């Protein structure tokens, strides 16, 4: 079967889905006159649509999965010619390297493209040094099973943003290449030109002098090379970072006997590692319980009445919660909004401060 179209390549043989199947199968495309002179990888990435990233196309070319006129092509920069017939053999997704584990998940939403989770504090998002098992990725591989169509050719969940181990709240994970590409672009753009919104609740020491504010300070590696810190703008590792905050509640404002605190909402304009924690500590209002950036404020708990003093000292993590996540669905293009209630441990902590 053959046909010609001057505006776009024509699907000659279809795999299991239009534009090629990330689950395996073969697709043949015929290039129209508009393709002449284009790079093979660019042309294929554009014609295979949102299901296929350019890096994934380049990988397939290098693996010999792309042929022109029946002959394998291994040069990603090869120039196209009108009438070229390009076949793409999509391999079956490889098993994920991390193993699935039956870890309970609170699923807020799930479809064929993505899954939204209310992540509990204490759950690491991605396997890494010291945490090769028991992570959100392990849990999702078990939960999603064959519904993971393959991210970059591997049957695994696509992590597009992360929450610190001890930060709770809403996180979205891609199940397909299309969703991974779309959501990754949205998070990279931080919603500046799209519909991405992220809001966090943080219990911080002290009361900011203004009800709203913005911290616009670049972040880089701290002296210990592990933590992050506000660094000079011209430093090699400096990364633009902006956090907007609004004071929601003030605790202990009318008394002088005890330490004060505030419940604030933070909205991210950028998404750097530990951004909220570093920025709030930088302006003198570190997150309560933060073991990395709030050490200088640990003695604040001694200036609290019991039982709140004991509760603060025993609180095992930073009091930070990803409350809201809003994004455009990569397939339906509808705006989706998810909110996660404040977990019980943090709610009880805030409740204690409300009694000041």
C-alpha positions as CSV (number, residue, x, y, z in Angstrom):
1,X,0.0,0.0,0.0
2,X,1.4,3.4,-1.0
3,X,0.3,7.0,-1.2
4,X,1.8,10.4,-1.4
5,X,1.2,13.7,0.4
6,X,3.2,16.8,-0.1
7,X,2.4,18.1,3.5
8,X,3.4,15.1,5.6
9,X,4.7,11.6,5.5
10,X,2.2,8.8,5.1
11,X,1.7,5.9,7.4
12,X,2.3,2.8,5.1
13,X,2.1,0.1,7.7
14,X,0.7,0.6,11.1
15,X,2.0,-0.9,14.4
16,X,-0.4,-1.2,17.3
17,X,-1.0,2.5,17.5
18,X,-0.8,5.5,15.1
19,X,2.6,6.9,14.7
20,X,4.4,3.9,16.1
21,X,4.0,1.8,19.2
22,X,6.2,2.2,22.3
23,X,5.1,-1.4,23.1
24,X,6.7,-2.9,20.0
25,X,5.7,-3.3,16.4
26,X,6.7,-1.9,13.0
27,X,5.8,1.4,11.4
28,X,6.7,2.6,7.9
29,X,6.6,6.2,6.8
30,X,7.0,7.8,3.4
31,X,8.6,11.2,3.2
32,X,7.0,14.0,1.2
33,X,8.9,16.8,-0.6
34,X,8.9,18.9,2.7
35,X,11.3,16.3,4.3
36,X,14.1,16.9,1.8
37,X,17.3,18.1,3.5
38,X,16.0,17.5,7.1
39,X,18.0,15.4,9.5
40,X,16.6,11.9,10.0
41,X,16.4,12.1,13.8
42,X,14.6,15.5,13.7
43,X,12.2,14.4,11.0
44,X,11.3,11.1,12.7
45,X,10.9,12.8,16.1
46,X,8.5,15.3,14.6
47,X,6.5,12.8,12.6
48,X,6.2,10.2,15.4
49,X,4.6,12.8,17.5
50,X,4.5,13.2,21.3
51,X,5.0,9.5,21.9
52,X,8.6,9.7,20.9
53,X,11.3,12.0,22.1
54,X,14.2,12.9,19.9
55,X,16.7,11.2,22.2
56,X,14.6,8.0,22.0
57,X,14.7,8.2,18.2
58,X,18.4,8.7,18.2
59,X,18.8,5.6,20.4
60,X,16.7,3.5,18.0
61,X,18.8,4.7,15.0
62,X,22.0,3.7,16.7
63,X,20.5,0.3,17.6
64,X,19.7,-0.4,13.9
65,X,16.0,-0.2,14.4
66,X,15.5,2.4,11.7
67,X,15.8,1.5,8.0
68,X,15.5,3.5,4.8
69,X,14.6,1.6,1.7
70,X,15.1,-1.6,3.7
71,X,18.7,-0.8,4.7
72,X,19.6,-0.1,8.3
73,X,20.8,3.5,9.0
74,X,23.0,4.3,11.9
75,X,23.7,8.0,11.3
76,X,21.3,10.3,13.1
77,X,22.3,13.3,11.0
78,X,21.6,11.6,7.7
79,X,19.8,13.9,5.3
80,X,16.3,13.0,4.1
81,X,15.1,12.9,0.5
82,X,11.6,13.1,-0.8
83,X,10.2,9.6,-1.3
84,X,12.3,8.0,1.3
85,X,10.6,5.1,3.0
86,X,11.6,4.9,6.6
87,X,10.7,1.9,8.7
88,X,10.9,1.9,12.5
89,X,11.0,-1.4,14.4
90,X,10.0,-0.7,17.9
91,X,11.4,-3.3,20.4
92,X,9.4,-4.6,23.2
93,X,10.1,-2.5,26.4
94,X,12.8,-4.1,28.5
95,X,12.0,-5.1,32.1
96,X,12.7,-2.3,34.6
97,X,16.0,-2.7,36.5
98,X,14.4,-1.9,39.8
99,X,12.1,-4.7,41.0
100,X,8.5,-4.2,41.8
101,X,7.5,-4.2,45.4
102,X,4.1,-4.5,47.0
103,X,4.2,-1.1,48.9
104,X,0.9,0.5,49.7
105,X,0.1,3.6,47.7
106,X,-2.5,6.3,48.0
107,X,-3.5,6.8,44.4
108,X,-5.3,10.1,43.8
109,X,-5.8,9.5,40.0
110,X,-4.6,7.0,37.4
111,X,-5.2,6.5,33.6
112,X,-3.2,5.0,30.7
113,X,-0.8,8.0,30.6
114,X,0.0,8.9,34.2
115,X,-0.6,8.3,37.9
116,X,-0.9,10.8,40.7
117,X,0.1,9.8,44.2
118,X,-0.2,11.3,47.7
119,X,3.4,10.4,48.8
120,X,3.8,9.8,52.5
121,X,6.8,11.2,54.4
122,X,9.6,8.7,54.6
123,X,9.2,7.3,51.1
124,X,12.1,7.8,48.8
125,X,11.0,8.6,45.2
126,X,13.8,7.0,43.2
127,X,16.3,4.2,43.9
128,X,19.8,5.4,44.7
129,X,22.8,5.0,47.0
130,X,21.5,3.7,50.3
131,X,17.9,3.3,49.0
132,X,17.9,0.6,46.2
133,X,14.6,-0.8,47.4
134,X,11.5,0.4,49.1
135,X,11.1,3.4,46.9
136,X,8.1,4.9,45.1
137,X,9.6,3.6,41.8
138,X,9.6,0.0,43.2
139,X,6.0,0.5,44.4
140,X,4.9,1.8,41.0
141,X,6.5,-1.0,39.0
142,X,4.4,-3.4,41.1
143,X,1.2,-1.4,41.1
144,X,1.2,-0.4,37.4
145,X,2.5,-3.7,35.9
146,X,2.0,-3.9,32.1
147,X,0.3,-0.5,32.0
148,X,3.8,1.0,31.9
149,X,4.3,1.2,28.2
150,X,8.0,2.1,28.4
151,X,9.9,5.3,29.1
152,X,12.9,5.4,26.7
153,X,12.3,1.8,25.8
154,X,12.3,0.5,29.4
155,X,9.2,-0.5,31.2
156,X,9.5,1.9,34.1
157,X,7.7,4.9,35.6
158,X,8.8,8.3,34.3
159,X,9.8,10.5,37.2
160,X,9.4,14.1,36.1
161,X,9.7,15.8,39.5
162,X,10.7,14.7,43.0
163,X,9.8,15.3,46.6
164,X,12.4,14.9,49.3
165,X,12.2,11.7,51.3
166,X,10.6,13.4,54.3
167,X,8.4,15.7,52.3
168,X,4.8,14.5,51.9
169,X,2.2,15.3,49.2
170,X,1.2,15.2,45.6
171,X,3.5,13.8,42.9
172,X,2.7,12.9,39.3
173,X,4.5,10.1,37.4
174,X,4.4,9.4,33.7
175,X,3.5,5.9,32.4
176,X,4.2,6.6,28.7
177,X,6.9,8.3,26.6
178,X,4.3,10.9,25.5
179,X,3.4,11.8,29.1
180,X,7.0,11.8,30.2
181,X,8.0,14.2,27.4
182,X,5.0,16.5,28.0
183,X,5.2,16.7,31.8
184,X,9.0,17.0,31.7
185,X,8.7,20.0,29.5
186,X,6.1,21.5,31.8
187,X,8.2,21.1,34.9
188,X,11.3,22.4,33.1
189,X,9.4,25.5,32.2
190,X,8.0,25.7,35.8
191,X,4.6,26.8,34.4
192,X,5.9,30.1,33.1
193,X,4.2,29.4,29.7
194,X,1.8,26.7,30.7
195,X,-0.6,25.5,33.3
196,X,1.7,24.0,35.9
197,X,1.1,25.1,39.5
198,X,2.7,23.8,42.7
199,X,1.9,24.9,46.2
200,X,3.5,23.6,49.4
201,X,2.5,24.2,53.1
202,X,5.4,24.7,55.5
203,X,5.5,25.3,59.2
204,X,8.4,27.7,59.8
205,X,10.0,29.3,62.8
206,X,9.2,32.9,63.4
207,X,6.8,35.3,61.7
208,X,7.8,37.0,58.4
209,X,7.5,40.8,58.6
210,X,5.4,40.8,55.4
211,X,2.3,38.7,54.7
212,X,3.6,37.9,51.2
213,X,7.1,37.9,49.8
214,X,9.5,36.5,47.2
215,X,12.9,34.9,47.7
216,X,14.9,35.3,44.5
217,X,18.3,33.9,45.3
218,X,20.5,31.5,43.2
219,X,21.2,28.1,44.7
220,X,24.3,25.9,44.5
221,X,26.2,23.4,46.5
222,X,27.0,24.1,50.1
223,X,30.6,23.7,51.5
224,X,29.9,20.1,52.4
225,X,29.0,19.4,48.7
226,X,25.9,17.5,49.9
227,X,23.5,20.2,51.0
228,X,22.4,23.3,49.0
229,X,23.0,27.0,49.8
230,X,22.3,30.4,48.5
231,X,25.4,31.3,46.4
232,X,26.7,34.3,44.5
233,X,25.0,34.7,41.1
234,X,28.2,34.4,39.1
235,X,29.4,31.1,40.6
236,X,29.7,28.2,38.2
237,X,27.1,26.0,40.0
238,X,24.6,28.9,40.7
239,X,21.1,28.1,39.5
240,X,18.3,30.6,39.3
241,X,15.7,29.9,42.0
242,X,12.6,31.8,43.0
243,X,10.1,31.0,45.8
244,X,6.9,33.0,46.4
245,X,5.4,32.7,49.9
246,X,2.2,33.8,51.7
247,X,1.6,33.7,55.4
248,X,-1.5,31.6,56.1
249,X,-1.4,31.6,60.0
250,X,0.7,33.2,62.7
251,X,1.3,31.4,66.0
252,X,2.2,33.1,69.3
253,X,2.2,36.6,67.7
254,X,0.5,38.2,70.7
255,X,2.8,36.8,73.4
256,X,6.5,37.2,74.2
257,X,7.0,34.2,76.5
258,X,7.3,31.5,73.8
259,X,8.9,31.1,70.4
260,X,6.7,32.0,67.5
261,X,6.0,30.2,64.2
262,X,4.0,30.5,61.0
263,X,2.2,28.3,58.6
264,X,3.0,29.5,55.1
265,X,2.2,28.6,51.5
266,X,5.1,28.4,49.1
267,X,4.7,28.5,45.3
268,X,7.6,27.6,43.2
269,X,8.7,29.5,40.1
270,X,11.7,27.2,39.8
271,X,12.3,23.7,41.0
272,X,15.7,23.4,42.6
273,X,16.8,20.7,45.1
274,X,15.7,21.7,48.6
275,X,14.6,25.1,47.3
276,X,11.9,25.9,49.8
277,X,14.0,24.7,52.7
278,X,17.1,26.7,51.7
279,X,15.2,29.8,50.8
280,X,13.2,29.9,54.0
281,X,16.3,29.3,56.1
282,X,18.0,32.1,54.2
283,X,15.4,34.7,55.3
284,X,15.5,33.5,58.9
285,X,12.5,31.3,58.9
286,X,13.7,27.6,58.5
287,X,11.1,24.8,58.3
288,X,10.4,23.3,61.7
289,X,12.1,20.0,62.1
290,X,14.5,20.5,59.2
291,X,17.6,18.5,60.1
292,X,19.8,20.1,57.4
293,X,18.8,23.7,57.3
294,X,17.2,24.4,60.6
295,X,19.9,23.2,63.0
296,X,20.6,26.7,64.4
297,X,16.9,26.9,65.5
298,X,16.8,23.5,67.3
299,X,16.9,25.3,70.7
300,X,13.7,27.2,69.8
301,X,11.8,24.1,71.0
302,X,13.0,24.8,74.5
303,X,11.0,28.1,74.4
304,X,7.7,26.2,74.0
305,X,5.3,24.9,76.6
306,X,4.7,21.2,77.1
307,X,3.4,19.1,75.4
308,X,4.3,21.2,72.3
309,X,8.0,21.3,73.3
310,X,8.2,17.5,73.4
311,X,6.2,17.1,70.2
312,X,8.5,19.5,68.3
313,X,11.7,17.7,69.6
314,X,10.3,14.3,68.6
315,X,9.1,15.4,65.2
316,X,11.3,13.3,62.9
317,X,11.2,15.4,59.7
318,X,10.8,18.8,58.1
319,X,7.2,20.1,58.4
320,X,6.8,20.5,54.6
321,X,3.9,19.2,52.5
322,X,3.2,19.4,48.8
323,X,-0.4,20.4,49.0
324,X,-1.4,21.2,45.4
325,X,-0.4,20.2,41.9
326,X,-2.1,21.4,38.8
327,X,-1.0,20.6,35.2
328,X,-2.3,20.0,31.7
329,X,-3.0,16.4,30.8
330,X,-0.6,15.3,28.0
331,X,-3.3,13.5,26.1
332,X,-6.6,15.2,26.8
333,X,-5.0,18.7,27.3
334,X,-7.5,19.3,30.1
335,X,-6.2,21.1,33.2
336,X,-6.1,18.7,36.2
337,X,-5.9,19.8,39.8
338,X,-5.0,17.6,42.8
339,X,-4.8,18.4,46.4
340,X,-3.5,16.2,49.3
341,X,-4.7,16.8,52.9
342,X,-2.0,17.6,55.4
343,X,-0.8,14.4,57.0
344,X,-1.8,13.7,60.6
345,X,1.6,14.2,62.1
346,X,2.0,17.6,60.7
347,X,-1.6,18.6,61.4
348,X,-1.1,17.6,65.1
349,X,2.1,19.7,65.2
350,X,0.4,22.7,63.7
351,X,-2.5,22.2,66.1
352,X,-0.1,22.5,69.0
353,X,1.2,25.8,67.7
354,X,-2.4,27.1,67.4
355,X,-2.7,26.9,71.2
356,X,0.1,29.4,71.8
